[in-house]
Amino acid sequence: MAKLRAFSVPPEHADAALARTHHAGDAALLFDPALAPALRAELCATFAASSLTLVDNDGSARTENFTDGAILDDAAALVVLTSGSTGDPKGVELSHPALDTAVRASLARLKLTTADTVIQALPTHHIAGLLGVLRARALGANLVTVNSTDALSSLTSDLTALVPTQLARLLALHADVSQLGMILLGGAAANTKLLCDARLQGATLVTSYGMSETCGGCVYDGVPLDNTTVAIEGPDDTCGQILIRSAQLFDGYRIGRKLLRHDPNNWFITSDHGVWKDGVLEVTGRIDQTVVSGGENIPLMAVQQALEATPDITDVFVLSRASKTWGEEVIALIVGDTTIDAVKTHLRAVLPPHWVPRQIKAVATLPKTALGKPDRAAAQALFD
């Protein structure tokens, strides 16, 4: 039976940590290296890790072993921490067969069988970064780890996975994005303007939709991978909640020592809303991200995308709060070199008037949770 081995490891050493763990027949849990030691210790206790290995930037490591760690199935490969709607981390348990299936399906859709270089520019404590490592290994490629947009802008690659923010920053630097080979873009919805601008600059883009529970991306450019079936649960099966059934689904949520299993033959009910358009899936936002304000339905994703397309804005967080007047109202945090008046002027030109956030605040950086996700409670507190 497998043990759960926890690591705090820089991305450039994640592949070696995974290889050693899997060779020993154990499963890995990778923490953000920036995680506070106290929280790291708390999470090790919560998920009953058998050990914690701290890896330094030079590759040197020290390990602390714990007694009475959890025992996992032999097939278990990874436990990936993900934040639910409450912000509390859950352990998504992924098996070797599911990960292998995800890698094979991804490379088959991308039509890649070999590669010289794969760029790893995503955090390896998230599934997207871990899949980048596994894809490079499957391709026999040289894995180049990049920690900054400036470094990324000067490199050449066959395959690069990015999030929209990274792509936007590359375009702002006037980087030659054509040198990055196939760019697999996921982690968040990308607005149409960003996609168009990048393609005009020579980028070869494939958009990816998925989550930790699906071993990362399972829908590319709106079309499910060969091992994946997507359904829409709604009045006419074309608009509603997204359901996924796939050979790359997770085994279940790990809660302490126990695994709340998910039947791989059953549908995984996502928290996302989507529509079918000519056989292509369009993700329109989260189910819980449609705000009813003054009797009007306001999709937060649409407001988010409009803000992201606003000149001189580099980061955005859109959310809602209770309102005595409107029932709910939309509010937003922005990071960028602009004025609130300029932002509102732009939004009024591209959004219905009642979709424009009632209040917008400029901040130096967005508040984040310990897992690096936007911190909803901390963001809302800035408006109190």
C-alpha positions as CSV (number, residue, x, y, z in Angstrom):
1,M,0.0,0.0,0.0
2,A,1.2,3.5,-0.7
3,K,2.2,6.2,1.8
4,L,1.5,9.9,1.3
5,R,4.8,11.8,1.0
6,A,4.6,15.6,1.3
7,F,7.0,18.0,-0.3
8,S,7.8,21.7,-0.3
9,V,9.8,21.8,-3.5
10,P,10.8,24.5,-6.0
11,P,9.3,23.8,-9.5
12,E,12.7,23.0,-11.0
13,H,13.1,20.0,-8.6
14,A,9.5,18.8,-8.7
15,D,10.1,16.2,-11.4
16,A,12.9,14.5,-9.3
17,A,10.7,14.5,-6.2
18,L,7.8,12.9,-8.1
19,A,10.1,10.3,-9.8
20,R,11.6,9.2,-6.4
21,T,8.2,9.0,-4.7
22,H,6.5,7.0,-7.5
23,H,9.5,4.7,-7.8
24,A,9.0,3.9,-4.1
25,G,5.4,3.1,-4.8
26,D,4.1,6.1,-2.8
27,A,1.9,9.1,-3.6
28,A,3.0,12.7,-3.5
29,L,1.5,15.9,-2.1
30,L,3.3,19.0,-3.2
31,F,3.0,22.3,-1.3
32,D,3.6,25.8,-2.5
33,P,7.2,26.6,-1.4
34,A,5.9,30.0,-0.2
35,L,3.5,28.3,2.2
36,A,4.0,29.4,5.9
37,P,5.6,26.6,7.9
38,A,2.8,26.5,10.5
39,L,0.2,26.0,7.8
40,R,2.4,23.4,6.1
41,A,2.6,21.5,9.3
42,E,-1.2,21.8,9.8
43,L,-1.9,20.4,6.3
44,C,0.6,17.5,6.9
45,A,-1.4,16.6,10.0
46,T,-4.8,17.1,8.3
47,F,-4.0,14.7,5.4
48,A,-1.9,12.4,7.6
49,A,1.3,12.6,5.5
50,S,4.0,10.0,6.4
51,S,6.8,12.5,5.8
52,L,7.6,16.1,4.8
53,T,10.6,16.8,2.6
54,L,11.9,20.4,2.3
55,V,13.9,20.9,-0.9
56,D,16.1,23.9,-1.3
57,N,16.8,25.8,-4.5
58,D,20.1,23.9,-4.9
59,G,18.3,20.6,-4.7
60,S,19.5,19.7,-1.2
61,A,16.8,18.2,1.0
62,R,15.9,17.3,4.5
63,T,13.1,15.0,5.5
64,E,10.9,14.8,8.6
65,N,9.1,11.5,9.1
66,F,5.8,11.2,10.9
67,T,4.4,8.2,12.7
68,D,1.0,6.6,11.8
69,G,0.6,8.3,8.4
70,A,-2.3,7.5,6.1
71,I,-2.3,4.4,3.8
72,L,-3.5,4.9,0.3
73,D,-4.3,2.5,-2.6
74,D,-1.4,1.3,-4.6
75,A,-2.7,3.1,-7.7
76,A,-2.6,6.5,-5.9
77,A,-0.1,8.9,-7.5
78,L,-1.0,12.4,-6.3
79,V,-3.0,14.3,-3.8
80,V,-3.6,17.8,-5.1
81,L,-4.9,20.6,-2.8
82,T,-7.7,22.6,-4.2
83,S,-9.9,25.2,-2.6
84,G,-13.7,24.7,-2.6
85,S,-16.2,27.5,-2.5
86,T,-15.4,28.0,1.2
87,G,-11.7,28.4,0.6
88,D,-10.9,25.3,2.7
89,P,-8.4,23.0,1.0
90,K,-9.5,19.6,-0.1
91,G,-7.3,16.7,-1.2
92,V,-8.0,15.6,-4.7
93,E,-6.6,12.0,-5.1
94,L,-5.4,11.1,-8.6
95,S,-4.3,7.7,-9.7
96,H,-1.5,6.6,-12.0
97,P,-3.9,5.3,-14.6
98,A,-5.9,8.6,-14.7
99,L,-2.8,10.7,-15.0
100,D,-1.3,8.4,-17.7
101,T,-4.6,8.7,-19.6
102,A,-4.7,12.5,-19.3
103,V,-1.1,12.8,-20.6
104,R,-1.7,10.5,-23.6
105,A,-5.0,12.1,-24.5
106,S,-3.5,15.6,-24.3
107,L,-0.5,14.8,-26.5
108,A,-2.7,12.9,-29.0
109,R,-5.0,16.0,-29.4
110,L,-2.0,18.3,-29.7
111,K,-0.4,15.8,-32.2
112,L,2.9,15.7,-30.3
113,T,4.9,12.5,-30.1
114,T,8.3,13.9,-29.4
115,A,9.7,17.3,-28.4
116,D,13.1,18.9,-27.7
117,T,12.0,21.4,-25.1
118,V,8.9,21.8,-22.9
119,I,8.7,25.0,-20.8
120,Q,7.4,24.7,-17.2
121,A,6.1,28.1,-16.2
122,L,3.2,27.0,-13.9
123,P,3.3,26.2,-10.2
124,T,3.9,22.5,-9.6
125,H,1.7,22.4,-6.5
126,H,-1.3,22.8,-8.9
127,I,-2.4,20.1,-11.4
128,A,-1.6,22.2,-14.5
129,G,2.1,22.5,-13.5
130,L,2.3,18.8,-12.5
131,L,0.8,17.8,-15.9
132,G,3.5,19.9,-17.6
133,V,6.2,17.8,-15.8
134,L,4.5,14.6,-16.8
135,R,4.0,15.6,-20.5
136,A,7.7,16.5,-20.8
137,R,8.6,13.1,-19.3
138,A,6.3,11.3,-21.8
139,L,7.8,13.3,-24.7
140,G,11.4,12.7,-23.6
141,A,11.8,16.5,-23.7
142,N,14.2,18.8,-21.9
143,L,12.1,20.4,-19.2
144,V,13.0,24.1,-18.7
145,T,11.5,25.7,-15.6
146,V,10.8,29.4,-15.7
147,N,9.9,31.6,-12.8
148,S,9.4,35.0,-14.4
149,T,7.7,36.5,-17.5
150,D,11.0,38.2,-18.5
151,A,12.8,34.9,-18.6
152,L,9.9,33.3,-20.5
153,S,10.0,36.0,-23.1
154,S,13.5,35.0,-24.3
155,L,13.0,31.2,-24.6
156,T,12.1,28.8,-27.4
157,S,10.0,25.7,-26.8
158,D,7.8,23.1,-28.5
159,L,5.1,23.1,-25.8
160,T,4.3,25.7,-23.2
161,A,1.4,25.8,-20.7
162,L,0.4,29.2,-19.5
163,V,-2.5,31.0,-17.8
164,P,-4.1,34.1,-19.4
165,T,-2.3,36.5,-17.1
166,Q,1.1,35.2,-18.2
167,L,0.2,35.5,-21.9
168,A,-1.1,39.0,-21.4
169,R,2.2,40.0,-19.7
170,L,4.2,38.5,-22.6
171,L,2.2,40.5,-25.1
172,A,2.8,43.6,-23.0
173,L,6.6,42.9,-23.2
174,H,6.2,42.6,-27.0
175,A,7.7,39.1,-26.7
176,D,7.8,36.8,-29.7
177,V,5.1,34.4,-28.6
178,S,5.5,32.3,-31.8
179,Q,8.8,30.9,-30.3
180,L,6.9,29.2,-27.5
181,G,5.5,26.5,-29.8
182,M,2.1,25.1,-28.9
183,I,0.7,27.2,-26.1
184,L,-1.8,25.4,-23.9
185,L,-3.8,28.1,-22.3
186,G,-5.9,27.2,-19.2
187,G,-6.4,27.8,-15.5
188,A,-8.9,30.6,-16.2
189,A,-11.1,31.9,-19.0
190,A,-9.3,34.0,-21.5
191,N,-11.1,36.9,-23.0
192,T,-11.6,37.1,-26.8
193,K,-9.3,40.2,-27.2
194,L,-6.4,38.4,-25.6
195,L,-6.8,35.4,-27.8
196,C,-7.0,37.5,-30.9
197,D,-4.1,39.7,-30.0
198,A,-1.9,36.7,-29.2
199,R,-2.8,35.0,-32.5
200,L,-2.1,38.2,-34.4
201,Q,1.4,38.1,-32.8
202,G,2.0,34.6,-34.1
203,A,0.9,32.5,-31.1
204,T,-0.3,28.9,-31.7
205,L,-3.0,28.6,-29.0
206,V,-5.1,25.8,-27.7
207,T,-7.5,26.7,-24.9
208,S,-7.9,24.1,-22.1
209,Y,-10.8,23.5,-19.7
210,G,-10.6,21.2,-16.7
211,M,-9.8,21.1,-13.0
212,S,-7.9,19.1,-10.5
213,E,-10.7,16.5,-10.4
214,T,-10.2,15.8,-14.1
215,C,-6.4,15.7,-14.1
216,G,-6.4,19.1,-15.6
217,G,-7.6,19.9,-19.0
218,C,-10.1,17.5,-20.5
219,V,-11.7,19.8,-23.1
220,Y,-9.5,21.5,-25.7
221,D,-10.8,24.4,-27.8
222,G,-14.3,23.5,-26.6
223,V,-14.1,19.9,-27.8
224,P,-13.8,17.1,-25.2
225,L,-10.7,14.8,-25.4
226,D,-11.3,11.3,-26.8
227,N,-11.6,9.8,-23.3
228,T,-14.0,12.4,-22.0
229,T,-17.8,13.0,-22.4
230,V,-19.4,16.3,-21.5
231,A,-23.1,16.8,-20.8
232,I,-25.1,19.9,-20.0
233,E,-27.8,19.6,-17.4
234,G,-30.4,22.2,-18.2
235,P,-33.9,22.7,-19.6
236,D,-32.8,21.8,-23.2
237,D,-29.4,20.1,-22.7
238,T,-27.7,23.0,-24.5
239,C,-27.4,25.5,-21.6
240,G,-26.8,24.7,-18.0
241,Q,-24.5,23.0,-15.5
242,I,-21.5,21.2,-16.9
243,L,-21.1,17.4,-16.1
244,I,-18.1,15.4,-17.0
245,R,-17.5,11.7,-17.3
246,S,-13.9,10.6,-18.2
247,A,-11.2,8.0,-17.8
248,Q,-9.1,10.8,-16.2
249,L,-11.4,11.5,-13.3
250,F,-10.1,11.6,-9.8
251,D,-10.6,8.8,-7.3
252,G,-12.2,11.0,-4.7
253,Y,-11.7,13.7,-2.1
254,R,-9.3,12.9,0.7
255,I,-10.6,14.1,4.0
256,G,-7.9,13.3,6.6
257,R,-7.2,9.6,6.5
258,K,-10.4,8.8,4.6
259,L,-11.2,9.0,0.9
260,L,-14.6,10.1,-0.1
261,R,-14.7,8.1,-3.3
262,H,-16.1,9.1,-6.6
263,D,-17.4,6.4,-8.8
264,P,-15.5,6.7,-12.1
265,N,-18.5,5.5,-14.0
266,N,-20.6,8.4,-12.7
267,W,-20.8,11.9,-13.9
268,F,-18.7,14.5,-12.1
269,I,-20.9,17.5,-11.4
270,T,-18.8,20.7,-11.9
271,S,-19.6,24.1,-10.5
272,D,-19.5,25.6,-14.0
273,H,-22.2,26.8,-16.3
274,G,-21.8,26.3,-20.1
275,V,-23.5,26.2,-23.4
276,W,-23.1,24.1,-26.6
277,K,-22.6,26.2,-29.7
278,D,-22.3,24.2,-32.9
279,G,-20.8,21.2,-31.0
280,V,-18.3,23.4,-29.1
281,L,-18.5,23.9,-25.3
282,E,-18.4,27.4,-24.1
283,V,-17.9,27.9,-20.4
284,T,-19.9,30.9,-19.4
285,G,-19.0,31.1,-15.7
286,R,-19.5,29.4,-12.4
287,I,-23.0,28.4,-11.3
288,D,-22.6,30.4,-8.1
289,Q,-21.3,33.4,-10.0
290,T,-24.5,34.8,-11.4
291,V,-25.6,37.7,-9.2
292,V,-29.2,38.9,-9.1
293,S,-29.0,42.7,-8.5
294,G,-32.2,44.8,-8.6
295,G,-34.0,41.9,-10.4
296,E,-31.2,41.8,-13.1
297,N,-29.0,38.7,-13.7
298,I,-25.4,39.7,-13.8
299,P,-22.8,37.1,-14.8
300,L,-19.6,37.8,-12.9
301,M,-17.5,36.1,-15.6
302,A,-18.7,38.6,-18.2
303,V,-17.8,41.5,-15.9
304,Q,-14.4,39.9,-15.2
305,Q,-13.6,39.5,-18.9
306,A,-14.6,43.2,-19.6
307,L,-12.3,44.4,-16.8
308,E,-9.4,42.2,-18.0
309,A,-9.8,43.8,-21.5
310,T,-9.6,47.3,-20.0
311,P,-6.4,49.2,-20.9
312,D,-3.7,49.3,-18.3
313,I,-5.3,46.7,-16.0
314,T,-3.1,43.8,-15.1
315,D,-5.2,41.8,-12.5
316,V,-8.9,41.6,-11.5
317,F,-11.1,40.1,-9.0
318,V,-14.9,40.4,-9.4
319,L,-17.3,39.4,-6.6
320,S,-20.6,40.3,-5.0
321,R,-21.9,41.5,-1.6
322,A,-25.2,41.9,0.0
323,S,-27.0,45.2,-0.6
324,K,-30.0,46.7,1.2
325,T,-30.9,48.5,-2.0
326,W,-30.2,45.9,-4.7
327,G,-30.3,42.6,-2.8
328,E,-26.8,41.9,-4.2
329,E,-24.4,44.2,-5.9
330,V,-21.2,43.6,-8.0
331,I,-17.9,44.9,-6.7
332,A,-14.4,44.6,-8.1
333,L,-10.7,44.9,-7.2
334,I,-8.3,46.0,-9.9
335,V,-4.5,46.1,-10.2
336,G,-3.1,48.5,-12.8
337,D,-2.0,52.0,-13.8
338,T,-5.3,53.7,-14.5
339,T,-8.1,55.6,-12.7
340,I,-11.4,54.3,-11.5
341,D,-13.2,56.9,-13.7
342,A,-11.3,55.6,-16.8
343,V,-12.2,52.0,-15.9
344,K,-15.9,52.8,-15.5
345,T,-16.0,54.8,-18.7
346,H,-14.6,51.8,-20.6
347,L,-17.0,49.4,-18.9
348,R,-20.1,51.5,-19.7
349,A,-19.0,51.3,-23.4
350,V,-18.9,47.5,-23.4
351,L,-21.4,46.3,-20.8
352,P,-25.0,46.9,-20.0
353,P,-25.3,49.7,-17.5
354,H,-26.5,47.5,-14.6
355,W,-23.5,45.2,-15.1
356,V,-20.9,47.8,-14.2
357,P,-19.7,47.2,-10.6
358,R,-21.2,49.5,-8.0
359,Q,-17.9,49.9,-6.4
360,I,-14.3,49.4,-7.8
361,K,-11.2,49.6,-5.7
362,A,-7.6,49.8,-6.9
363,V,-5.1,47.7,-5.0
364,A,-1.4,47.0,-5.3
365,T,-1.9,43.2,-5.3
366,L,-5.0,41.0,-5.0
367,P,-5.4,39.2,-1.7
368,K,-4.7,35.5,-2.0
369,T,-5.4,32.4,0.1
370,A,-2.6,30.2,1.4
371,L,-3.1,28.1,-1.8
372,G,-2.6,31.1,-4.0
373,K,-6.3,31.5,-5.0
374,P,-8.1,34.9,-4.7
375,D,-9.2,35.4,-1.1
376,R,-12.9,36.2,-1.3
377,A,-13.3,37.1,2.4
378,A,-10.2,39.3,2.5
379,A,-11.4,41.0,-0.8
380,Q,-14.8,41.7,0.6
381,A,-13.3,43.1,3.8
382,L,-11.6,45.8,1.8
383,F,-15.0,47.2,0.9
384,D,-16.4,47.2,4.5
